């Protein structure tokens, strides 16, 4: 079974398809997860990043955002305390020039030795030298 660290940019597509690229691929990935064909994990930070991204979507109400967060939590994706990888995250952020928030995902992927799926292509451009960072658009399902 394929295992992935999931970042918020992918999860956002499950709840906010409007004006999003790669929605079909994200939806296929979610179906695979539901079928047990792959597994995800993420730093607990993903819950706040997902909620924040959806909060600033002008097409969603607060009720819809709360419902999306509940739906995400109901998926049962294992969430890791970001403090577990905080020091490594800081080092990665400085080394690659991306935010410590993004580095939390990269540090988890590095610690687990599994790919990080991202649809944040600006982040991916900075993380290209990290072999475990995989852009959603290039994922072969």
C-alpha positions as CSV (number, residue, x, y, z in Angstrom):
1,X,0.0,0.0,0.0
2,X,1.3,3.4,-0.9
3,X,1.8,5.8,2.0
4,X,1.9,9.6,1.7
5,X,2.3,12.7,3.9
6,X,-0.6,14.9,2.9
7,X,-0.3,18.7,2.8
8,X,-3.2,21.1,3.2
9,X,-3.0,22.2,-0.5
10,X,-4.2,18.8,-1.5
11,X,-6.9,18.5,1.2
12,X,-8.3,21.9,0.2
13,X,-9.3,20.5,-3.1
14,X,-11.6,18.0,-1.5
15,X,-13.7,20.8,0.0
16,X,-13.2,23.7,-2.4
17,X,-13.2,22.5,-6.0
18,X,-14.1,25.9,-7.5
19,X,-11.1,27.6,-9.1
20,X,-8.8,24.7,-8.1
21,X,-6.5,22.8,-10.4
22,X,-5.9,19.0,-10.1
23,X,-9.3,18.5,-8.4
24,X,-9.9,15.2,-10.2
25,X,-6.6,13.8,-9.2
26,X,-7.2,14.9,-5.6
27,X,-10.6,13.3,-5.6
28,X,-9.2,10.0,-7.1
29,X,-6.6,10.0,-4.3
30,X,-9.3,10.4,-1.7
31,X,-11.3,7.5,-3.2
32,X,-8.1,5.4,-3.1
33,X,-7.8,6.3,0.6
34,X,-11.4,5.3,1.2
35,X,-10.8,2.0,-0.6
36,X,-7.7,1.3,1.5
37,X,-5.4,1.5,-1.5
38,X,-3.3,4.2,0.1
39,X,-2.8,5.8,3.5
40,X,-2.1,9.3,4.6
41,X,-0.5,11.0,7.6
42,X,0.0,14.7,8.3
43,X,1.2,17.1,11.0
44,X,-1.7,18.2,13.1
45,X,-1.1,21.7,11.7
46,X,-3.0,20.6,8.6
47,X,-6.3,21.1,10.4
48,X,-5.6,24.8,10.9
49,X,-4.1,25.3,7.5
50,X,-7.1,23.6,5.8
51,X,-9.6,25.7,7.9
52,X,-7.7,28.9,7.2
53,X,-7.5,28.3,3.4
54,X,-11.3,27.5,3.3
55,X,-12.1,30.5,5.6
56,X,-10.6,32.8,3.0
57,X,-12.6,31.2,0.1
58,X,-15.3,33.9,-0.6
59,X,-17.7,31.1,-1.8
60,X,-17.8,29.3,1.6
61,X,-19.7,30.2,4.7
62,X,-18.5,29.6,8.3
63,X,-20.9,26.7,8.5
64,X,-19.5,25.1,5.4
65,X,-15.9,25.6,6.6
66,X,-16.8,24.0,10.0
67,X,-18.5,21.1,8.2
68,X,-15.4,20.6,5.9
69,X,-13.1,20.5,9.0
70,X,-15.3,18.0,10.7
71,X,-15.4,15.9,7.5
72,X,-11.6,16.0,7.2
73,X,-11.2,14.9,10.9
74,X,-13.7,12.1,10.3
75,X,-11.4,10.7,7.7
76,X,-9.3,9.4,10.5
77,X,-6.0,10.5,9.0
78,X,-3.3,10.1,11.6
79,X,-2.1,13.5,12.7
80,X,1.3,13.9,14.2
81,X,2.3,16.6,16.7
82,X,4.4,19.1,14.7
83,X,6.6,19.5,17.8
84,X,8.0,16.0,17.0
85,X,9.7,17.3,13.9
86,X,10.0,21.0,14.8
87,X,13.8,21.2,14.9
88,X,14.2,19.4,11.6
89,X,11.5,21.6,10.1
90,X,13.4,24.8,11.1
91,X,16.6,23.4,9.5
92,X,14.7,22.5,6.3
93,X,13.0,25.9,6.2
94,X,16.3,27.7,6.3
95,X,18.1,25.3,3.9
96,X,15.4,25.5,1.2
97,X,13.9,29.0,1.8
98,X,10.3,28.0,2.5
99,X,8.1,28.6,5.5
100,X,8.4,26.7,8.7
101,X,4.7,25.7,8.2
102,X,5.6,24.0,4.9
103,X,8.7,22.6,6.5
104,X,6.6,20.7,9.0
105,X,5.2,18.6,6.2
106,X,8.6,18.1,4.7
107,X,10.2,17.1,8.0
108,X,7.5,14.5,8.6
109,X,8.0,13.0,5.2
110,X,11.7,12.9,5.8
111,X,11.3,11.3,9.2
112,X,8.9,8.7,7.9
113,X,10.7,8.1,4.6
114,X,7.5,8.5,2.6
115,X,6.5,11.0,-0.2
116,X,4.9,14.4,0.7
117,X,2.1,15.2,-1.7
118,X,1.6,18.8,-2.4
119,X,-0.4,21.0,-4.8
120,X,1.5,24.1,-3.7
121,X,3.7,24.4,-6.7
122,X,5.5,27.5,-5.4
123,X,6.6,25.4,-2.4
124,X,7.5,22.5,-4.7
125,X,9.7,24.7,-6.7
126,X,11.7,25.5,-3.6
127,X,11.8,21.9,-2.5
128,X,12.7,20.4,-5.8
129,X,16.0,19.1,-4.4
130,X,14.1,17.0,-1.9
131,X,13.3,13.7,-3.6
132,X,10.4,13.0,-1.2
133,X,8.4,16.1,-2.2
134,X,6.0,15.0,-5.0
135,X,3.7,17.5,-6.8
136,X,0.1,16.2,-7.1
137,X,0.0,17.0,-10.8
138,X,2.8,14.5,-11.4
139,X,1.3,11.7,-9.2
140,X,0.6,8.6,-11.2
141,X,-2.4,6.8,-9.8
